[in-house]
């Protein structure tokens, strides 16, 4: 699991990159949520990060 907030796996992101000419909207969404402080990593991630 790469992102517990959105439940994205490494395979999800790899598939997005492959399908979108090297870009991943999923990864962009994760980055934006972290910037805005709207991710819940500290709650959903068992490691708390």
C-alpha positions in Angstrom: 0.0 0.0 0.0 1.4 3.4 -1.1 -1.3 5.6 0.2 -3.7 4.6 3.0 -5.7 7.7 2.7 -6.8 6.9 -0.9 -6.0 3.2 -0.6 -3.6 3.3 -3.6 -1.1 0.6 -4.2 2.1 0.7 -6.0 0.5 -1.2 -8.9 -2.3 1.5 -9.1 0.3 4.2 -9.6 2.4 2.2 -12.0 -0.7 1.5 -14.1 -1.6 5.2 -14.1 1.9 6.2 -15.2 1.8 3.6 -18.0 -1.6 4.7 -19.2 -1.0 8.4 -19.0 2.3 8.9 -20.8 4.5 9.0 -17.7 2.1 11.0 -15.5 0.1 9.8 -12.5 -3.0 11.7 -11.5 -3.2 9.5 -8.5 0.3 10.6 -7.3 -0.7 14.2 -8.0 -3.8 13.8 -5.9 -1.7 12.4 -3.0 0.8 15.3 -3.2 -2.0 17.9 -3.3 -3.8 16.4 -0.3 -0.5 16.4 1.7 0.1 20.0 0.8 -3.4 21.0 1.9 -3.2 18.9 5.0 -6.3 16.9 4.1 -4.7 13.5 4.0 -5.3 11.2 7.0 -2.0 9.3 6.9 -1.6 9.7 10.7 -4.9 7.9 11.2 -5.1 5.4 8.4 -1.5 4.3 8.1 -0.6 1.6 10.7 2.9 3.2 10.9 1.4 6.7 11.5 3.2 8.4 8.6 
